[in-house]
């Protein structure tokens, strides 16, 4: 294998990808360990050599995806960009996440409310709060700096942004005619031309 080639995914990674697709399509509650094993062409018992439960599988999927996304968010917020520039970069990073982690985003959108009823998924609620703090803070900074309109209802704009960006996972298809950059460009044009000074 050359230094530039991508390593082959491990069997564990393949099983996680299969589970992610099923959780996203059918919902976490409606997907059984047997469903995952059948889709992987193995016996259910063989799946337990890699994971102790489907909860462990969805936990690893969501935690890995969100940890990676927050590294990007943190780098953006630590940058020298203006508040509006940071907001734009956050929207772009979010659409990239929908493209590269489509199943994980769909699982979060569809199943987070259910999963957060379990103690092990408490971090999902905490990251939701962190996400709100980030977006509301950037909007408030944009208003304070004069980049965004002074009469914005920041809470309302936050809800609009949150819902319009993340619900795009329901219709956006990776590999389709629209790239994540195309979608982000259109969303940002609609958003910023409507709230600029």
C-alpha positions as a Markdown table, in Angstrom:
| # | Residue | x | y | z |
|---|---|---|---|---|
| 1 | Unk | 0.0 | 0.0 | 0.0 |
| 2 | Unk | 1.4 | 3.4 | -1.0 |
| 3 | Unk | 1.6 | 6.2 | 1.6 |
| 4 | Unk | -1.1 | 8.1 | -0.2 |
| 5 | Unk | -3.7 | 5.4 | -0.3 |
| 6 | Unk | -6.6 | 5.2 | 2.1 |
| 7 | Unk | -6.5 | 2.3 | 4.6 |
| 8 | Unk | -9.2 | -0.3 | 4.2 |
| 9 | Unk | -12.0 | 0.0 | 6.8 |
| 10 | Unk | -11.9 | -2.6 | 9.5 |
| 11 | Unk | -14.7 | -5.1 | 9.9 |
| 12 | Unk | -15.8 | -3.1 | 13.0 |
| 13 | Unk | -16.0 | 0.1 | 10.9 |
| 14 | Unk | -18.0 | -1.8 | 8.3 |
| 15 | Unk | -20.5 | -3.0 | 10.9 |
| 16 | Unk | -20.8 | 0.5 | 12.3 |
| 17 | Unk | -21.5 | 1.9 | 8.8 |
| 18 | Unk | -24.2 | -0.8 | 8.3 |
| 19 | Unk | -25.8 | 0.0 | 11.6 |
| 20 | Unk | -25.7 | 3.7 | 10.9 |
| 21 | Unk | -27.5 | 3.2 | 7.7 |
| 22 | Unk | -30.2 | 1.1 | 9.3 |
| 23 | Unk | -30.6 | 3.4 | 12.3 |
| 24 | Unk | -31.0 | 6.4 | 9.9 |
| 25 | Unk | -33.5 | 4.6 | 7.7 |
| 26 | Unk | -35.6 | 2.7 | 10.2 |
| 27 | Unk | -35.0 | 4.5 | 13.5 |
| 28 | Unk | -32.9 | 3.3 | 16.4 |
| 29 | Unk | -35.8 | 1.8 | 18.3 |
| 30 | Unk | -37.0 | -0.1 | 15.2 |
| 31 | Unk | -33.6 | -1.6 | 14.4 |
| 32 | Unk | -32.6 | -4.8 | 16.1 |
| 33 | Unk | -29.2 | -6.4 | 16.5 |
| 34 | Unk | -30.5 | -9.2 | 14.2 |
| 35 | Unk | -31.3 | -6.6 | 11.5 |
| 36 | Unk | -27.8 | -5.3 | 11.7 |
| 37 | Unk | -26.3 | -8.8 | 11.7 |
| 38 | Unk | -28.5 | -9.9 | 8.7 |
| 39 | Unk | -27.5 | -6.8 | 6.7 |
| 40 | Unk | -23.8 | -7.6 | 7.5 |
| 41 | Unk | -24.3 | -11.3 | 6.5 |
| 42 | Unk | -23.3 | -12.6 | 9.9 |
| 43 | Unk | -25.0 | -14.3 | 12.9 |
| 44 | Unk | -26.3 | -12.1 | 15.6 |
| 45 | Unk | -23.8 | -13.6 | 18.1 |
| 46 | Unk | -20.9 | -12.6 | 15.9 |
| 47 | Unk | -21.9 | -9.0 | 16.2 |
| 48 | Unk | -21.2 | -9.2 | 20.0 |
| 49 | Unk | -17.6 | -9.9 | 19.3 |
| 50 | Unk | -17.3 | -6.3 | 18.2 |
| 51 | Unk | -20.1 | -4.5 | 20.2 |
| 52 | Unk | -21.9 | -5.4 | 23.4 |
| 53 | Unk | -25.2 | -3.8 | 22.3 |
| 54 | Unk | -26.8 | -1.6 | 19.6 |
| 55 | Unk | -26.7 | 1.2 | 22.2 |
| 56 | Unk | -22.9 | 1.0 | 22.2 |
| 57 | Unk | -23.0 | 1.2 | 18.4 |
| 58 | Unk | -25.2 | 4.3 | 18.2 |
| 59 | Unk | -23.2 | 5.8 | 21.1 |
| 60 | Unk | -19.9 | 5.4 | 19.2 |
| 61 | Unk | -21.5 | 6.8 | 16.0 |
| 62 | Unk | -22.9 | 9.9 | 17.6 |
| 63 | Unk | -20.0 | 10.6 | 19.9 |
| 64 | Unk | -17.4 | 10.3 | 17.2 |
| 65 | Unk | -19.3 | 12.4 | 14.8 |
| 66 | Unk | -20.1 | 15.2 | 17.3 |
| 67 | Unk | -16.6 | 15.2 | 18.7 |
| 68 | Unk | -15.2 | 15.8 | 15.2 |
| 69 | Unk | -17.8 | 18.4 | 14.4 |
| 70 | Unk | -17.1 | 20.3 | 17.7 |
| 71 | Unk | -13.4 | 20.4 | 16.9 |
| 72 | Unk | -14.3 | 22.3 | 13.7 |
| 73 | Unk | -16.7 | 24.6 | 15.5 |
| 74 | Unk | -14.1 | 25.3 | 18.2 |
| 75 | Unk | -11.4 | 26.1 | 15.6 |
| 76 | Unk | -13.9 | 28.5 | 13.9 |
| 77 | Unk | -14.8 | 30.3 | 17.1 |
| 78 | Unk | -11.1 | 30.6 | 18.1 |
| 79 | Unk | -10.3 | 32.2 | 14.7 |
| 80 | Unk | -9.9 | 35.9 | 13.9 |
| 81 | Unk | -13.1 | 35.9 | 11.7 |
| 82 | Unk | -15.8 | 38.4 | 12.5 |
| 83 | Unk | -19.0 | 37.2 | 14.1 |
| 84 | Unk | -20.7 | 37.1 | 10.7 |
| 85 | Unk | -17.7 | 35.3 | 9.3 |
| 86 | Unk | -17.8 | 32.7 | 12.1 |
| 87 | Unk | -21.6 | 32.3 | 11.6 |
| 88 | Unk | -21.0 | 31.7 | 7.9 |
| 89 | Unk | -18.2 | 29.2 | 8.6 |
| 90 | Unk | -20.3 | 27.3 | 11.2 |
| 91 | Unk | -23.2 | 27.0 | 8.6 |
| 92 | Unk | -20.7 | 25.6 | 6.0 |
| 93 | Unk | -19.2 | 23.2 | 8.5 |
| 94 | Unk | -22.7 | 22.0 | 9.4 |
| 95 | Unk | -23.6 | 21.3 | 5.8 |
| 96 | Unk | -20.3 | 19.5 | 5.3 |
| 97 | Unk | -21.3 | 17.3 | 8.4 |
| 98 | Unk | -24.6 | 16.5 | 6.7 |
| 99 | Unk | -22.7 | 15.4 | 3.6 |
| 100 | Unk | -20.0 | 13.4 | 5.3 |
| 101 | Unk | -22.0 | 12.1 | 8.3 |
| 102 | Unk | -25.4 | 11.9 | 6.7 |
| 103 | Unk | -26.6 | 8.8 | 8.7 |
| 104 | Unk | -25.3 | 10.2 | 12.0 |
| 105 | Unk | -27.0 | 13.5 | 11.5 |
| 106 | Unk | -30.3 | 11.7 | 10.6 |
| 107 | Unk | -30.0 | 9.5 | 13.7 |
| 108 | Unk | -29.5 | 12.5 | 15.9 |
| 109 | Unk | -32.4 | 14.3 | 14.3 |
| 110 | Unk | -34.7 | 11.4 | 14.6 |
| 111 | Unk | -33.7 | 9.7 | 17.8 |
| 112 | Unk | -32.0 | 12.2 | 20.1 |
| 113 | Unk | -35.1 | 12.9 | 22.1 |
| 114 | Unk | -35.5 | 9.1 | 22.8 |
| 115 | Unk | -31.8 | 8.5 | 23.4 |
| 116 | Unk | -31.5 | 11.3 | 26.0 |
| 117 | Unk | -33.9 | 9.4 | 28.2 |
| 118 | Unk | -30.9 | 7.1 | 28.9 |
| 119 | Unk | -28.2 | 8.2 | 31.3 |
| 120 | Unk | -25.3 | 7.2 | 28.9 |
| 121 | Unk | -26.6 | 9.6 | 26.3 |
| 122 | Unk | -26.7 | 12.6 | 28.6 |
| 123 | Unk | -23.9 | 14.2 | 26.6 |
| 124 | Unk | -26.3 | 14.7 | 23.7 |
| 125 | Unk | -28.5 | 17.1 | 25.7 |
| 126 | Unk | -25.3 | 18.9 | 26.9 |
| 127 | Unk | -24.1 | 19.3 | 23.4 |
| 128 | Unk | -27.5 | 20.6 | 22.3 |
| 129 | Unk | -27.2 | 23.3 | 25.0 |
| 130 | Unk | -23.6 | 24.0 | 23.9 |
| 131 | Unk | -24.8 | 24.3 | 20.3 |
| 132 | Unk | -27.5 | 26.8 | 21.3 |
| 133 | Unk | -25.0 | 28.9 | 23.3 |
| 134 | Unk | -22.6 | 29.0 | 20.3 |
| 135 | Unk | -25.2 | 30.1 | 17.7 |
| 136 | Unk | -27.0 | 32.5 | 19.9 |
| 137 | Unk | -23.6 | 34.0 | 21.0 |
| 138 | Unk | -22.5 | 34.5 | 17.4 |
| 139 | Unk | -25.9 | 36.2 | 16.5 |
| 140 | Unk | -25.6 | 38.5 | 19.6 |
| 141 | Unk | -22.0 | 39.3 | 18.6 |
| 142 | Unk | -23.1 | 40.1 | 15.1 |
| 143 | Unk | -25.8 | 42.4 | 16.4 |
| 144 | Unk | -23.4 | 44.1 | 18.8 |
| 145 | Unk | -20.8 | 44.7 | 16.1 |
| 146 | Unk | -23.4 | 46.1 | 13.7 |
| 147 | Unk | -22.9 | 43.3 | 11.1 |
| 148 | Unk | -26.4 | 42.1 | 11.7 |
| 149 | Unk | -29.6 | 44.1 | 12.2 |
| 150 | Unk | -30.1 | 45.6 | 15.6 |
| 151 | Unk | -33.8 | 44.6 | 15.7 |
| 152 | Unk | -33.2 | 40.8 | 15.3 |
| 153 | Unk | -35.0 | 38.5 | 17.6 |
| 154 | Unk | -31.9 | 36.4 | 18.3 |
| 155 | Unk | -33.8 | 33.5 | 19.8 |
| 156 | Unk | -36.1 | 33.3 | 16.8 |
| 157 | Unk | -33.3 | 33.5 | 14.3 |
| 158 | Unk | -31.4 | 30.8 | 16.2 |
| 159 | Unk | -34.4 | 28.5 | 16.0 |
| 160 | Unk | -34.8 | 29.3 | 12.3 |
| 161 | Unk | -31.1 | 28.5 | 11.6 |
| 162 | Unk | -31.1 | 25.4 | 13.7 |
| 163 | Unk | -34.1 | 23.9 | 12.1 |
| 164 | Unk | -33.4 | 24.9 | 8.5 |
| 165 | Unk | -29.8 | 23.7 | 8.5 |
| 166 | Unk | -30.2 | 20.4 | 10.3 |
| 167 | Unk | -33.6 | 19.4 | 8.9 |
| 168 | Unk | -31.9 | 19.5 | 5.5 |
| 169 | Unk | -30.7 | 16.0 | 6.2 |
| 170 | Unk | -34.2 | 14.8 | 5.3 |
| 171 | Unk | -33.9 | 15.9 | 1.7 |
| 172 | Unk | -30.2 | 16.3 | 1.0 |
| 173 | Unk | -28.5 | 13.3 | -0.6 |
| 174 | Unk | -24.7 | 13.0 | -0.6 |
| 175 | Unk | -23.4 | 12.6 | -4.1 |
| 176 | Unk | -26.4 | 14.3 | -5.7 |
| 177 | Unk | -26.5 | 17.3 | -7.9 |
| 178 | Unk | -26.0 | 19.7 | -5.1 |
| 179 | Unk | -22.8 | 19.8 | -3.1 |
| 180 | Unk | -22.8 | 20.8 | 0.6 |
| 181 | Unk | -21.1 | 24.1 | -0.5 |
| 182 | Unk | -23.9 | 24.7 | -3.1 |
| 183 | Unk | -26.6 | 24.3 | -0.4 |
| 184 | Unk | -24.6 | 26.4 | 2.2 |
| 185 | Unk | -24.2 | 29.2 | -0.4 |
| 186 | Unk | -28.0 | 29.3 | -1.1 |
| 187 | Unk | -28.9 | 29.2 | 2.6 |
| 188 | Unk | -26.4 | 31.9 | 3.5 |
| 189 | Unk | -27.6 | 34.1 | 0.6 |
| 190 | Unk | -31.2 | 33.8 | 1.8 |
| 191 | Unk | -30.2 | 34.3 | 5.4 |
| 192 | Unk | -27.7 | 37.1 | 5.2 |
| 193 | Unk | -29.3 | 39.2 | 2.6 |
| 194 | Unk | -32.4 | 39.1 | 4.8 |
| 195 | Unk | -30.7 | 40.1 | 8.1 |
| 196 | Unk | -27.8 | 42.3 | 6.9 |
| 197 | Unk | -27.8 | 46.0 | 7.8 |
